[in-house]
Amino acid sequence: MSKAPRSWGHAVRPMNAKESAQDDAILAGPDEETIGSHVYHRHHWTHCRCRDGRSERPGACHERRAFAVSYSYITGRAGRASRSERFACRAHAEAFARKNSVPMPAEADR
């Protein structure tokens, strides 16, 4: 007997104009910002963060993000449904689409 899938509703979409404009505004700003005792670098918000969501990790992707990938999934033993949407570069969005058998949008809005 196989397990029931724990995720569904996989989708890939280009970033919309508002999301792209937010990235452009961040890139136009200072290279880093200090909040409390932590220094944030602008590429952490505007580039693909595939690989455990930590772009500073060795081997992480640093490509400019262009797509949003999303899916729903079951959380924990209580069986609640959650939704995840993350931004990714073209290569990681294509890999997500291939893995989950969903169509890739024709072109990003950039």
C-alpha positions as CSV (number, residue, x, y, z in Angstrom):
1,M,0.0,0.0,0.0
2,S,1.4,3.4,-1.0
3,K,1.2,6.5,1.1
4,A,-1.3,9.2,0.1
5,P,0.4,12.4,-1.2
6,R,1.0,15.0,1.4
7,S,1.1,17.9,-1.0
8,W,-1.0,19.1,-3.9
9,G,-1.9,22.2,-6.0
10,H,1.7,22.7,-7.2
11,A,2.0,25.8,-9.4
12,V,4.6,28.0,-11.0
13,R,3.9,31.6,-12.0
14,P,6.0,34.6,-13.1
15,M,6.6,37.2,-10.5
16,N,4.0,40.0,-11.0
17,A,4.8,43.6,-11.6
18,K,4.5,44.6,-8.0
19,E,6.8,41.9,-6.8
20,S,9.4,42.8,-9.5
21,A,9.1,46.5,-8.6
22,Q,9.8,45.6,-4.9
23,D,13.0,43.7,-6.0
24,D,14.1,46.7,-8.2
25,A,13.5,49.1,-5.3
26,I,15.6,46.9,-2.9
27,L,18.4,46.7,-5.5
28,A,18.4,50.5,-5.9
29,G,18.9,50.9,-2.1
30,P,21.9,50.4,0.1
31,D,23.9,47.2,-0.1
32,E,23.2,46.3,3.5
33,E,20.9,47.3,6.3
34,T,21.4,46.7,10.0
35,I,18.3,45.8,12.1
36,G,19.2,45.3,15.7
37,S,22.5,43.4,15.8
38,H,22.1,41.7,12.4
39,V,23.3,42.9,9.1
40,Y,21.0,42.1,6.1
41,H,22.4,42.2,2.6
42,R,20.1,43.2,-0.2
43,H,20.8,40.0,-2.3
44,H,19.1,38.0,0.4
45,W,15.7,39.5,-0.5
46,T,16.1,39.7,-4.3
47,H,17.8,36.5,-5.3
48,C,16.8,32.9,-5.4
49,R,17.2,31.3,-2.0
50,C,16.9,27.7,-3.0
51,R,18.9,25.3,-0.8
52,D,17.3,25.4,2.6
53,G,16.3,29.0,2.2
54,R,19.7,30.3,3.3
55,S,21.5,32.1,0.4
56,E,24.7,32.6,2.5
57,R,25.3,28.9,2.6
58,P,28.1,27.5,0.4
59,G,26.7,26.1,-2.9
60,A,23.4,28.1,-2.6
61,C,21.9,29.7,-5.7
62,H,22.5,33.4,-6.1
63,E,20.5,33.9,-9.4
64,R,17.9,36.7,-9.6
65,R,14.5,35.4,-8.8
66,A,11.8,35.6,-11.5
67,F,9.1,33.0,-10.5
68,A,6.9,32.1,-7.6
69,V,6.5,28.4,-6.9
70,S,3.6,27.3,-4.6
71,Y,1.9,24.2,-3.2
72,S,-0.4,23.1,-0.4
73,Y,0.6,20.5,2.2
74,I,-0.5,18.7,5.3
75,T,1.2,19.8,8.5
76,G,1.9,17.5,11.5
77,R,-0.3,14.8,13.0
78,A,-3.3,17.1,13.3
79,G,-3.6,17.2,9.6
80,R,-4.0,20.9,9.0
81,A,-3.5,22.2,5.5
82,S,-0.9,24.9,4.9
83,R,0.2,26.8,1.7
84,S,3.7,27.7,0.7
85,E,4.8,30.2,-1.9
86,R,8.4,31.0,-2.5
87,F,10.4,32.9,-5.1
88,A,12.9,31.1,-7.3
89,C,15.2,31.7,-10.3
90,R,14.3,30.2,-13.7
91,A,16.4,27.1,-13.3
92,H,14.9,26.2,-9.9
93,A,11.3,27.0,-11.1
94,E,11.8,24.7,-14.0
95,A,13.1,21.9,-11.7
96,F,10.1,22.4,-9.5
97,A,7.7,22.2,-12.5
98,R,9.4,19.0,-13.8
99,K,9.4,17.3,-10.4
100,N,5.7,18.1,-9.8
101,S,4.5,17.6,-13.5
102,V,3.1,21.2,-13.8
103,P,3.5,23.5,-16.8
104,M,6.1,26.2,-16.8
105,P,4.7,29.7,-17.7
106,A,5.8,31.0,-21.1
107,E,7.9,33.9,-19.9
108,A,8.6,36.0,-16.8
109,D,7.2,39.6,-16.6
110,R,10.7,41.1,-16.5
